[in-house]
Amino acid sequence: MKIIGLTGGIASGKSTVTAYLRELGVKVIDADQIAREVVCPGQPAYQKIVAEFGGDILLPDGELNREKLGSIIFQNPLARKKLDQITHPAIFREMDKQIEEFKVQKPDGVVVLDIPLLIETEMQKKVDEVWLTFLPEELQLQRLMERDGLTRSEAAKRLSSQMPLKEKIKFAHRVIDTSGILLDTKKQAGDCWQKINQGK
């Protein structure tokens, strides 16, 4: 079995590539989706988060207020580190479980791990190839402002909390340039997938 690690940065087009790969029938394991599941009420990680950050980060129904928690960790690197220490072990355990389940079903298959923090968490050491969605930082900033309705300073602060794409590119085996139109991005993603299947 071959494992591909797909990564990028906020507003770098990674979700677009993931969605297209799924259209092609590719098995994708989504770290963000798992991250949402492991912090549901009743889960061990949820209880640790509430103990660490307090009940103010909860919605009236008991769910985490992701927007409020997000604003806390984007402004406070120490708080972000604490949250990562709580959630990452649970996320990676679940990912390993899903990888093993897929391996049983398709021993010769290819699975794509969609992990925003692939490089930061050193998960790139566990994959056969790293694919990176890439675009110039200024365009990334503009897209983030448009997508989330942020001011320039708010968007810049979010970008600065992540490893720059120009640093991540050093780890990439294949780069998907997402600065153009959607059709171009899909074509590049399709080409990467075709080459993997051809053993190139």
PEFEN-V480368 format. One record per pair of residues at least 24 apart in sequence whose ideal C-beta (glycine too) atoms are under 10 Angstrom apart, sorted by the first residue. I is the first residue (numbers start at 1). J is the second residue. Records with the same first field share a line. If there is no record, write none. Layout:
I = J + J
This chain:
1 = 99 + 100 + 102 + 103 + 104 + 105 + 106 + 107 + 108 + 109 + 110 + 111 + 128
2 = 108 + 109 + 110 + 111 + 112 + 127 + 128 + 129 + 196 + 197 + 199
3 = 29 + 99 + 102 + 103 + 109 + 110 + 111 + 112 + 113 + 123 + 126 + 127 + 128 + 129
4 = 28 + 110 + 111 + 112 + 113 + 114 + 127 + 128 + 129 + 130 + 131 + 173 + 174 + 192 + 193 + 196
5 = 31 + 112 + 113 + 114 + 115 + 118 + 119 + 123 + 124 + 125 + 126 + 127 + 128 + 129 + 130 + 131 + 132 + 171 + 172 + 173
6 = 30 + 31 + 112 + 113 + 114 + 115 + 116 + 118 + 127 + 129 + 130 + 131 + 132 + 133 + 174 + 176 + 189 + 192
7 = 31 + 113 + 114 + 115 + 116 + 117 + 118 + 119 + 120 + 123 + 124 + 127 + 130 + 131 + 132 + 133 + 163 + 165 + 168 + 171 + 172
8 = 114 + 115 + 116 + 118 + 131 + 132 + 133 + 134 + 135 + 140 + 162 + 165 + 168 + 172 + 176 + 178
9 = 116 + 117 + 132 + 133 + 134 + 135 + 137 + 140 + 144 + 158 + 159 + 162 + 163 + 164 + 165 + 167 + 168
10 = 116 + 140 + 141 + 143 + 144 + 147 + 148 + 155 + 158 + 159 + 161 + 162
11 = 133 + 135 + 139 + 140 + 141 + 142 + 143 + 144 + 145 + 146 + 147 + 148 + 150 + 155 + 158 + 159 + 178
12 = 116 + 132 + 133 + 134 + 135 + 137 + 139 + 140 + 143 + 144 + 162 + 165 + 168 + 176 + 178 + 179
13 = 133 + 134 + 135 + 140 + 143 + 176 + 177 + 178 + 179 + 180 + 182 + 185 + 189
14 = 114 + 115 + 116 + 131 + 132 + 133 + 134 + 176 + 178
15 = 114 + 116 + 133
16 = 133 + 176 + 178 + 182 + 185 + 186 + 189
17 = 112 + 114 + 131 + 132 + 133 + 176 + 178 + 185 + 186 + 188 + 189 + 190 + 192 + 193
18 = 112 + 114 + 133 + 189
19 = 186 + 189
20 = 182 + 185 + 186 + 187 + 188 + 189 + 190 + 193
21 = 112 + 114 + 131 + 186 + 189 + 190 + 192 + 193
22 = 112 + 114
23 = 186 + 189 + 190
24 = 186 + 189 + 190 + 193 + 194 + 197
25 = 193
26 = 109 + 110 + 111 + 112 + 189 + 193 + 196 + 197
27 = 98 + 99 + 102 + 105 + 106 + 109 + 110 + 111 + 112 + 113
28 = 111 + 112 + 113 + 114
29 = 94 + 95 + 96 + 97 + 98 + 99 + 101 + 102 + 111 + 112 + 113 + 114 + 115
30 = 95 + 98 + 112 + 113 + 114 + 115
31 = 88 + 91 + 92 + 94 + 95 + 113 + 114 + 115 + 116 + 117 + 118 + 121 + 123
32 = 91 + 114 + 115 + 116
33 = 91 + 94 + 114
34 = 87 + 90 + 91 + 92 + 93 + 94 + 95 + 97 + 98 + 114 + 115
35 = 87 + 88 + 90 + 91 + 94 + 115 + 116 + 117
36 = 64 + 66 + 91
37 = 90 + 91 + 94
38 = 86 + 87 + 88 + 89 + 90 + 91 + 93 + 94
39 = 63 + 64 + 66 + 69 + 83 + 86 + 87 + 90 + 91
40 = 64
43 = 90
44 = 86 + 89 + 90
45 = 83 + 86 + 87 + 88 + 89 + 90 + 91
46 = 86 + 87 + 90
47 = 86
48 = 82 + 83 + 85 + 86 + 87 + 90
49 = 82 + 83 + 86 + 87
51 = 86
52 = 79 + 82 + 83 + 85 + 86
53 = 79 + 82 + 83 + 86
70 = 158
71 = 154
73 = 161
74 = 154 + 157 + 158 + 160 + 161 + 162
75 = 157 + 158 + 161
76 = 161
77 = 161
80 = 161
84 = 117 + 120 + 121
88 = 117 + 120 + 121 + 123
91 = 115 + 117 + 121
92 = 121 + 123 + 126
95 = 123 + 126
96 = 126
99 = 126
110 = 193 + 196 + 197
112 = 192 + 193 + 196
116 = 162 + 163
117 = 162 + 163
118 = 163 + 168 + 171 + 172
119 = 163 + 167 + 168 + 169 + 170 + 171 + 172
120 = 162 + 163 + 168
124 = 168 + 171 + 172 + 173
127 = 173
128 = 173 + 196
129 = 172 + 173 + 174 + 192 + 196
130 = 168 + 169 + 170 + 171 + 172 + 173 + 174 + 175
131 = 172 + 173 + 174 + 175 + 176 + 188 + 189 + 192 + 193 + 196
132 = 165 + 168 + 169 + 170 + 171 + 172 + 173 + 174 + 175 + 176 + 177 + 178
133 = 165 + 168 + 172 + 175 + 176 + 177 + 178 + 179 + 185 + 188 + 189
134 = 165 + 166 + 168 + 169 + 172 + 175 + 176 + 177 + 178 + 179
135 = 165 + 176 + 177 + 178 + 179 + 180 + 185
136 = 165 + 166 + 177 + 179
137 = 164 + 165 + 166
139 = 178 + 179
140 = 164 + 165 + 178 + 179
143 = 178 + 179
